[in-house]
Structures are given as C-alpha cells and as structure tokens.
C-alpha cells in the first residue's frame, strides 16, 4: 500500500479523500503545514481538516496493516468491498485514548456515519454491535484465506504427479538405480510456508525446484551417501525459493554431480558453502569428497548431454 495513503488512514481520513489528496500531490506532512484556508481551497471538508490538524498520535503502521489484512479492506457491517473505507475508533479517541487494534475497525463511509449518529426510532450501530460484526467478519475472512491457500496446494499436488513421472524417466535414462530414484523423489519434500498464510505449514514436494530443473539450464546435482541417495538439489535453488516466498530448513551444504572420466560414470560430491559457477564450470573452495578433483566437475558439454536426455 502507498505509504502516504497509509499515513492518511492512520489519521482517520477516509480512503476516498486520501486518494484525492495524493492525486493533488500532497502528503500528510505538507497538508499539516497548510492553513485552514489553503485546505478549504483544496476542497477538503471540515471533518478532514480537523483530522489533519489533530495533534493526537497516528495509528501505528503495523496495526493498520493488520486491520486491513484481517478485514480484506472491507467494511465489516455491509461487507461491500468496492466501497471507500475509513478506520474508526470503536470507543472514540477522546474517551479511550486508545489506538490499539481491539479499539479499531474498518468501516465504509455510510456505516462510519451511522456509528456517529444516534437515532431514537432505529437500531443504532453501537460499539457492541460493531465489535461483534468485526469479530465475525475477521473469522470469515480467515476461513476464506484458508480455502484459497488449500486450492493452491491442490494445484501443487496435481503438478507433482506430472513432474514425478518426468523425474523418474530422466533418472532411469541415465542409469540410476531404481531404489535410488524412488528415494530421491522424497528428498524434494521440505518444510515451507507461504508468507501471510501462517496456517499453511506442512511438507510438500518442492515443485518450484523440480520445475527449475525442467525449464532452466542449471547444473543438476546429487549427493550419494554410504548406501542410498540422500539428497537432490540444484545450485541456486535456495535463493530462487527464497525470492518466491519460500524457505527451507536445510543446512547450507550444496551438492554437486561430477563425471568420473576414468570410470565413465556419474559420481557425486558434497560441497560446503563457498562455490561459484563460471562458464559452465563449478569451482569450489572446500571439497569434502577427497577422491575427486576439479577436472571431474560437470561442464557445459556434459550438461548439454543431460539436457538432451531430459527433454526427450
């Protein structure tokens, strides 16, 4: 969200007026320096002028973020998402002196007006009614977010079957043992969460990682333990996942595939943190696999051979 818009909302200015102020090239700081007459010339009404010139502390930014996120920037009374909104003090500021989240609510302009109006023959929008509506709406928003997140997970699961088959076929064609292929696909599972959706935390296949193997020219790597294949990763996959909003709990150990020229077969090496890829060759500062040397690392030529098999 635009920082100026957020600061204006924090002062109790509604989103419609805030957008008008921003479009006129002003922000809260420049408006605060304006006289009453200058504000009138900008077409700002008396209520908004009072909000701008009011010396009370603004609502903290993190609280605004929470309110807007939990309400989907929608009034909890009418739930009409296209209406302009304002952040309303449930117990008015001059009484409560509270900018805490529990004393604030997102309302549309119509219901904000009703919250400040008392009617003799009608049901008033009291603090208790607002609190109940806020709680109910925020719970419903949370449920909607969960359903949306699990729909995303269903898509990932469908992709998993397609990519799993392609991965199996690829490793079979380069003569990897069947039991190692079966265990390797499990290594694509890792703990993750989607930021902003903390309720979604589980193990799934690292689809972004596998897809990266299919679509990008990265060096394919593995690390072979004493008996079984322990892990399969791609150099650069961790930064890639991080940029996409994922994180992994794994340690900072990188794994590399090498080609054993003497034995004419693929072997493996486990590397520490310091590595670099330049001109298709892998350069490493720390080798933990003593039976290899630099000339055995995967080069452009070897990579092209692999990708030809992969893309068949």
N, C-alpha and C positions, 0 to 999 in steps of 0.2 A: 504494500500500500504506500502511496505517496506520503512522505514524511510531513509535509505541510498539511495535508488532509487529516492525518492522524493527530497533529497538534491542535488543529481547529476542533476536531471532535472531542479532544481532551478538555477543551474549554466549554463544552456544552453547546457548540454550534452545530446545527443540523447539516447533513451531507449536501443538500441542495445549495444552501448559502455558501458552504465551504467550497464547493466546486466553482461557484460564481466568483468567489474571492481569488481562488487560484488562477482562473482564466483571465482575471484582470491584472495578474502579475504581482499580487500581494501575497505576503505570508503573515504569520501571527506577529512577528517582530515589527514589521513595517506598519501593520494595522494598529498595533499598540501605541505607535508614535503619532498616529493621526488624531486630529481634533474631532470633536463631535460633529462639527460642520463638514469636515472632509469625509467622514464616514457616511454622513447623510448624502453627500454628493455621489458616493459610490452606490447608493441605493440600498444601504444596509439598514434594516429596521431597528427600532429602539431596543427590542429584546436582545438582538445580536450585538448591538453596540455595548449593552451592559455586560454581556458575556465576554466580549473582547477586553473591555477596560477593567473587568473584575480582577482584583488582586489575589483571589483565592488560588491555592496551588492547583495546577492542572492534574488531571488523572494520569497516573504513571503509564508509560507506554506498554509495559508487559500486561497490565490489566486490560487495556484497550484491546490488545491482540487476543487475549483470552475471551473477552466478551464477544468480539466479532467472530472468532473461530467457533465458539460453542453455540452461537445463535445463527450461524451462516449469514451474518449481516442482515438479519430479517427480524422484524417486529414479532415478539412472542405472543401478542394478542391476536392480530389478524393473520400473521404468517404469510403476508404477501411480499414476495422477495423483490419486486420491482419498485416498491415504494421507497422514498427517501427516508433516512433514519437519523436518529439523534440518541446520544447516550444520556439516560435520565437517572437522576438520583431518586431512589425509591422513597427514602426519608430525606426530605430536602436538606441541602447543604447547611443552611443557616441553623438547622436544628441538630443534625447528625454530625456535622464536620467530618464526614467520612467519604473518602474516595476508594474505599475497599470494594472488591468485586461483588461481595454479597449485597452491597447497597446500590448497585448499578444494574441497569438493564437497557437493552436495545429496544427502542420503540419507533414506530413510524410517526410522522408529524401529527396525523389525526389522533392517534391514541396518546401521544405526548400531551396534546392539548386537553384531551379528556382527563388525563391524570392530574392536571392542574385546575380542573373545573369541578365544582360541586353542584349537583342537580337535586332538587327536592323530590321530584316525582320519577326519577330514573335510577337505575343501578349504577352507582359510581365506581370508577376504576380506582379502588382503594389499594393501599400498599400490600395488604394480604392477598388480594386478587392478582396483583402484578407478580408477587413472589411465587405464588402457585403456578401461574402461567409460565413464568420464566423457567422454573424447575422442570415442568412437564415438557416444554419445548426443547430444552437442552438435552433431556434424556432421549427424546425422539430423534434429535439431530445425531446424537452419538450412535444410536441404533442404525440410522441410515448410513452413517460413515462406515460402520462395521460391514454392512451388507455390500457396500461399494467395494471395500477392501477385499472381501472374500470373492467377489466377482473377478477381481484382478488375479487372485490366487488360482481360480478355476482356469483362467486363460493360461497362466504359467503351467498348470498341470497338463493341459492339452498339448502345449508346446513340448513338454517333457517327453511324451511318447515318440514324437517325430524325431527329436534330437537324439534321444537314447538309441533309436534304431540306426541312425546315421553314424553315431559314435561307435556302436558295436561293429558295423560293417567296415568302418575305416580301420579300426584296430585289428580286425580279422585279416584284412588285406596286407597289413604289414607284419603278419605272422606273430602277433602277440597271443600268448596262451589264453584259452577261453576263460579259465578261472581268474586270470588277472583282469580280463575285460570286465567280467561280472563285478569284481571288487572295485574296479576303477570308477564305474559309474556312481557308486555310493559315495565316492570322495568328492563328488560335485555337490554334496549337501553341505550346507553351512548355516549357522545361526544368522538371522537377519531381521531387521525391522524396517518398515517404511516410515520415514520421518513424518511426524504429525499423526501417526496412527499407531501409537504405542501398544495398543491391544493386539496388534498383529505381530507376534514374535514366535517363530517356530522354525523347524528345519524344512527346507525345500531344496530341490535341485537348483544349482546355480545356473539358471538358464542364460543369463547375460554372458556368463563365462563360456558356456558351450557355444552359444551363438557367435561369440567373438572368434572362436576357432573356425567357424564355418565361413564367416564373412570378411575377416581381416587377416592380413598377412603377418601374423605373429608367430614366433617360434613356439612349436609345440614341445612340451616338456613332461617328464615324469621322473619320479624317484622310486627306485626299486629297493625295498627293504630286504631283510635276510631271507624271507620266504615269499612274500607277496608284494604286489604293487601297493605302495602306501598312499600315494597322492598323485594327482594330476592337476597342473595349473598352467597358466600362460604368463610369461613375463609381462608386467604392466597390468595384469588383471586387477590387482588390488587398487591402484589409483583409479582405474576405469570404474570399478564398482563403487568406489568412494564418491566419485563425481556423479554417479547415478543415484546417490542417496542410500547406498547400502554400506554395511561394514561387516568385516569378518573377524572372528576371534582368533584366527590362526596366528602363529608366531611369524616373525619376519624372516623366514627361511624361504629361499627361492630354489626351484628345482629345474634342472636342465637335461634335455635329451642330447646325447652325443652319438657320433657314429664311430664304431670301432673298426678302423680300416684293416687292421690285422685279421680280426675275426669276421669281417664283413657282416656285422650285425649291429643293431641299435643297443647301446648301453645307456647308463644313466649316471648322473652326478648330483649331489646335493650342494648347494651354494649358500654362502652367508649373505649378508645384506648388500655388500658392495658389488655391483655389477653394471655393465653397460653394453648396449647393443650399438655397433657401428659398422656400417657397410655389410650388414647381414651376418656379422661375426660376434660371438659372445666373449667379452673379456671380463675376467673375474679376479678379484684380489685374494679371496680366500677359497681354496679348494678343500673340501672335506673328504673327497674321494681320491685317494693317493695314486690309484692305478691309471689315472688319465692325465692328459696334458692338453695344452691349448690347441694343438693342431687337430684334435679329435672333435672339436665343437662343431655343431651344425652350421653350415654355411649357406649362402644363397642357393647354390646348386642343389644341395640336399633338401633344402626347404621346398624348392620347386618340384622335386620328385614326390615329396609327401603330398603336396597340394594337388598334384595331378591325380593321385590315388583318391584323395579326399573328395575331389569334385566329380569323380566318375558317377 
